Amino acid sequence: MISKRILVVDNSPVIRAVARIYLERRTLFTVCGEAAHGPDAIEEAKTLRPDLILMDFSKPVMNGIELGEILKAMLPKVPIVIFTAHDKAAIELHALAVGVRLVIQKNDMSSLAAHLHKLLGQPTVTSRGIEATQ
């Protein structure tokens, strides 16, 4: 199975590094690019054409809702996931309204890979091996 390419957008270089390590340890993901804020994310998305965009809600210049709306208009078939430390309920309705597919809490890292596999139509890799996506 082909590895899916993910663009990671977060203003923290530490969070971007942790996300890269976490995702790339899952054999079906490759981080194809990183961006710290909205304008860079837009340019990276145009250039790289990722299979999925994982982005933080709070970023300099524009928030995840504003950026999600722009990215969804540019790449309508690419799932966008907001990964946030904010209260999920406070932003989820607005995010889904602009086309973001999922909002997940940063403290829920253990389920992130399963959510991304499901959005990308991939089997989930578990300690028992590879399981088919439902």
C-alpha positions in Angstrom: 0.0 0.0 0.0 1.3 3.5 -0.9 2.2 5.8 1.9 -0.1 8.8 2.3 1.5 12.3 2.3 0.6 14.7 5.1 1.2 18.4 5.4 1.7 19.4 9.1 0.8 23.0 10.1 1.7 24.3 13.5 3.5 27.4 14.7 5.5 25.3 17.2 8.6 23.6 15.7 8.5 21.1 18.6 4.9 20.1 17.9 5.7 19.8 14.2 8.7 17.5 15.0 6.6 15.4 17.4 3.8 15.1 14.8 6.4 14.1 12.1 7.9 11.4 14.4 4.5 10.1 15.5 3.1 9.9 11.9 6.2 8.5 10.2 6.4 5.7 12.8 3.1 4.6 11.3 4.3 3.0 8.0 1.4 4.3 5.9 2.2 8.0 6.5 4.9 10.4 5.2 5.1 14.0 6.3 5.7 15.7 2.9 6.0 19.2 4.3 5.6 21.5 7.3 4.4 25.1 7.7 4.3 27.4 10.7 1.4 29.7 9.7 -1.4 30.2 7.2 0.4 31.8 4.2 3.2 29.2 4.3 0.6 26.4 4.6 -1.2 27.8 1.5 2.0 27.8 -0.5 3.1 24.3 0.7 -0.4 22.9 -0.1 -0.3 24.4 -3.6 3.2 23.0 -4.2 3.0 19.6 -2.5 -0.6 18.6 -3.1 -0.8 16.4 0.1 -3.2 13.6 0.7 -4.2 15.2 4.1 -3.6 18.4 6.0 -3.1 18.2 9.8 -3.1 21.7 11.3 -3.3 23.4 14.6 -6.2 25.8 15.3 -4.1 28.6 16.8 -1.5 30.0 14.4 -0.1 33.5 13.7 -1.8 35.4 10.8 -5.0 33.3 10.6 -6.7 30.6 12.7 -7.7 27.1 11.6 -11.2 28.1 10.5 -9.9 30.8 8.2 -7.1 28.6 6.9 -9.4 25.6 6.6 -11.8 27.5 4.4 -9.0 28.6 2.0 -7.4 25.2 1.8 -10.7 23.5 1.2 -11.5 25.8 -1.7 -8.0 25.1 -3.1 -8.0 21.3 -2.6 -11.6 20.3 -2.1 -10.9 16.5 -2.0 -8.1 16.7 0.6 -9.2 16.0 4.1 -8.3 18.7 6.7 -7.9 17.8 10.3 -7.6 20.4 13.1 -5.4 19.2 15.9 -5.9 21.5 18.9 -5.3 22.2 22.5 -8.5 24.3 22.6 -11.9 23.1 23.6 -13.0 20.9 20.7 -16.7 21.8 21.2 -16.0 25.5 20.9 -14.6 25.3 17.4 -15.9 22.1 15.9 -19.2 23.4 14.4 -17.4 26.3 12.7 -14.6 24.0 11.5 -17.0 21.4 10.0 -19.0 24.2 8.4 -16.0 25.3 6.3 -15.1 21.8 5.3 -12.7 20.6 8.0 -13.3 16.8 8.3 -12.3 16.3 11.9 -11.3 18.2 15.0 -9.3 16.3 17.5 -7.7 17.3 20.8 -3.9 17.3 21.0 -4.2 15.3 24.2 -5.8 12.5 22.2 -2.7 11.6 20.3 -3.3 7.9 20.9 -6.3 7.9 18.5 -4.9 10.3 15.9 -3.4 7.6 13.6 -6.7 5.6 13.6 -8.7 8.7 12.7 -6.3 9.6 9.9 -6.3 6.1 8.5 -10.1 6.1 8.4 -10.2 9.5 6.7 -7.8 8.3 4.0 -9.5 4.9 3.6 -6.5 3.0 4.8 -6.4 -0.1 7.0 -5.5 0.6 10.6 -2.2 -0.6 11.9 -2.5 -2.0 15.4 -0.3 -4.2 17.7 -2.3 -7.2 16.2 -1.3 -6.2 12.7 -3.2 -4.5 9.9 -7.0 -4.3 10.3 -9.4 -3.3 7.5 -11.0 0.2 7.7 -14.7 -0.1 8.5 
